[in-house]
Amino acid sequence: MAKTKTAVSENKLQRFAREIKSELKKVVWPSRQEATNLTMVVIGFSVAVGMFLGGVDWLFQKIFALIIGGV
């Protein structure tokens, strides 16, 4: 007996769901402390980059004001 298109689709979906479950079991989730530390690193780095870019922007603003003759 030939498989119907619906039966083949269900088999593919079931296999896909099993594979997802299998892959999620392999994931090593960070502990609360690791997640907190990494979050602080990201926030600190973002603040540092923001301050650097703000300083560069301020410097260029002053340079262009001198070139153009603005105040």
Rosetta silent file (secondary structure, phi, psi, omega in degrees, C-alpha in Angstrom):
SEQUENCE: MAKTKTAVSENKLQRFAREIKSELKKVVWPSRQEATNLTMVVIGFSVAVGMFLGGVDWLFQKIFALIIGGV
SCORE:     score description
SCORE:     0.000 S_00000001
   1 L     0.000  134.225 -178.395    0.000    0.000    0.000 S_00000001
   2 L   -79.200  144.578  177.416    1.377    3.430   -0.948 S_00000001
   3 L   -75.532  143.059  178.097    1.848    6.066    1.677 S_00000001
   4 L   -84.310  162.924 -179.531   -0.389    9.075    1.400 S_00000001
   5 H   -61.701  -37.067  179.513    1.001   12.588    1.307 S_00000001
   6 H   -65.014  -43.266 -179.394   -0.504   13.291    4.759 S_00000001
   7 H   -64.656  -40.059  178.809    1.146   10.252    6.327 S_00000001
   8 H   -65.184  -42.144  179.181    4.541   11.223    4.906 S_00000001
   9 H   -62.876  -41.516  179.911    4.138   14.791    6.207 S_00000001
  10 H   -64.933  -39.885  178.784    3.230   13.529    9.678 S_00000001
  11 H   -63.858  -40.368  178.628    6.272   11.263    9.718 S_00000001
  12 H   -65.235  -41.642  179.387    8.526   14.166    8.749 S_00000001
  13 H   -66.453  -40.759  178.481    6.982   16.374   11.428 S_00000001
  14 H   -64.073  -43.683  179.252    7.332   13.661   14.076 S_00000001
  15 H   -63.963  -42.118  177.968   10.980   13.073   13.133 S_00000001
  16 H   -59.511  -45.193  179.145   11.622   16.824   13.156 S_00000001
  17 H   -62.918  -41.836  177.962   10.093   17.137   16.651 S_00000001
  18 H   -63.752  -40.121  179.651   12.190   14.200   17.933 S_00000001
  19 H   -66.667  -37.947  176.997   15.352   15.752   16.501 S_00000001
  20 H   -62.212  -47.485 -179.649   14.589   19.087   18.148 S_00000001
  21 H   -60.532  -41.164  179.415   14.081   17.383   21.504 S_00000001
  22 H   -64.050  -43.735 -178.744   17.324   15.441   21.046 S_00000001
  23 H   -67.977  -38.208  179.705   19.325   18.563   20.190 S_00000001
  24 H   -65.720  -27.813  176.955   17.894   20.528   23.132 S_00000001
  25 H   -69.831  -24.086 -178.956   19.085   17.782   25.494 S_00000001
  26 H   -81.629  -15.793 -176.295   22.641   18.376   24.229 S_00000001
  27 L   -69.281  134.493  174.831   22.594   22.088   25.097 S_00000001
  28 L   -99.917  104.695 -177.201   24.667   23.088   28.113 S_00000001
  29 L   -80.182  141.527  179.524   22.688   25.880   29.726 S_00000001
  30 L   -71.820  152.607  175.591   24.620   28.459   31.789 S_00000001
  31 L   -73.380  170.118  178.896   24.101   28.674   35.520 S_00000001
  32 H   -60.341  -41.452 -179.119   22.428   31.726   37.025 S_00000001
  33 H   -65.221  -43.566  178.203   25.830   33.067   38.124 S_00000001
  34 H   -62.715  -43.245  179.703   27.344   32.589   34.649 S_00000001
  35 H   -63.306  -41.296  178.603   24.368   34.276   33.000 S_00000001
  36 H   -64.093  -45.790 -179.997   24.602   37.203   35.449 S_00000001
  37 H   -61.959  -45.523 -179.640   28.347   37.598   34.870 S_00000001
  38 H   -65.474  -36.055  176.939   27.994   37.482   31.097 S_00000001
  39 H   -63.899  -42.040  178.272   25.141   39.987   31.233 S_00000001
  40 H   -64.488  -38.242  177.813   27.319   42.375   33.258 S_00000001
  41 H   -62.510  -45.229 -179.293   30.147   41.969   30.737 S_00000001
  42 H   -63.721  -44.754  179.467   27.792   42.825   27.864 S_00000001
  43 H   -63.616  -45.328  179.077   26.369   45.851   29.688 S_00000001
  44 H   -61.316  -44.513  179.014   29.852   47.065   30.648 S_00000001
  45 H   -63.693  -40.791  179.742   31.171   46.642   27.119 S_00000001
  46 H   -63.939  -42.098  177.860   28.125   48.429   25.692 S_00000001
  47 H   -64.027  -43.861 -179.790   28.614   51.378   28.053 S_00000001
  48 H   -62.120  -45.240  179.201   32.337   51.549   27.200 S_00000001
  49 H   -65.075  -40.605  177.835   31.669   51.492   23.446 S_00000001
  50 H   -61.523  -41.876  178.450   28.917   54.098   23.865 S_00000001
  51 H   -67.211  -40.568  178.667   31.249   56.381   25.781 S_00000001
  52 H   -62.035  -48.808 -179.675   34.007   55.914   23.200 S_00000001
  53 H   -65.328  -35.713  175.772   31.679   56.677   20.297 S_00000001
  54 H   -63.775  -40.285  177.638   30.237   59.657   22.175 S_00000001
  55 H   -66.318  -41.673  177.531   33.763   60.991   22.701 S_00000001
  56 H   -63.631  -41.991  178.326   34.653   60.509   19.034 S_00000001
  57 H   -61.518  -45.605  179.374   31.416   62.247   18.036 S_00000001
  58 H   -61.467  -43.310  179.650   32.166   65.155   20.369 S_00000001
  59 H   -61.946  -47.717  178.813   35.734   65.408   18.997 S_00000001
  60 H   -63.116  -36.355  178.570   34.543   65.442   15.376 S_00000001
  61 H   -61.101  -44.235  179.352   31.894   68.002   16.276 S_00000001
  62 H   -67.176  -41.381  179.933   34.583   70.339   17.666 S_00000001
  63 H   -63.120  -47.168  179.887   36.891   69.750   14.698 S_00000001
  64 H   -67.760  -31.751  176.383   34.167   70.472   12.148 S_00000001
  65 H   -65.242  -37.710  177.184   33.063   73.557   14.106 S_00000001
  66 H   -68.273  -41.152 -178.828   36.622   74.898   13.825 S_00000001
  67 H   -66.213  -45.911 -175.904   36.807   74.090   10.116 S_00000001
  68 H   -78.331  -23.217 -179.830   33.424   75.595    9.273 S_00000001
  69 L    91.180   22.638  179.564   33.922   78.538   11.603 S_00000001
  70 L   -81.258 -177.758 -177.383   30.945   77.856   13.801 S_00000001
  71 L   -80.158    0.000    0.000   30.627   78.592   17.470 S_00000001
